[in-house]
Amino acid sequence: MTNTEKISNAKKRIDELERLIKYWNDSERDEAKIVNFNIADKVA
């Protein structure tokens, strides 16, 4: 495997990790919204 191939594979892994981080951040926001709604329902 050449250095160019290694760099290309590393860039692909980095891109995949960045997509996963964005997905996790988005899902955490959605879960926070769900928790807030549940608490509001109990208080009302």
Sequence and secondary structure as in RCSB ss.txt:
>XXXX:A:sequence
MTNTEKISNAKKRIDELERLIKYWNDSERDEAKIVNFNIADKVA
>XXXX:A:secstr
  HHHHHHHHHHHHHHHHHHHHHHHHHHHHHHHHHHHHHHHHH 
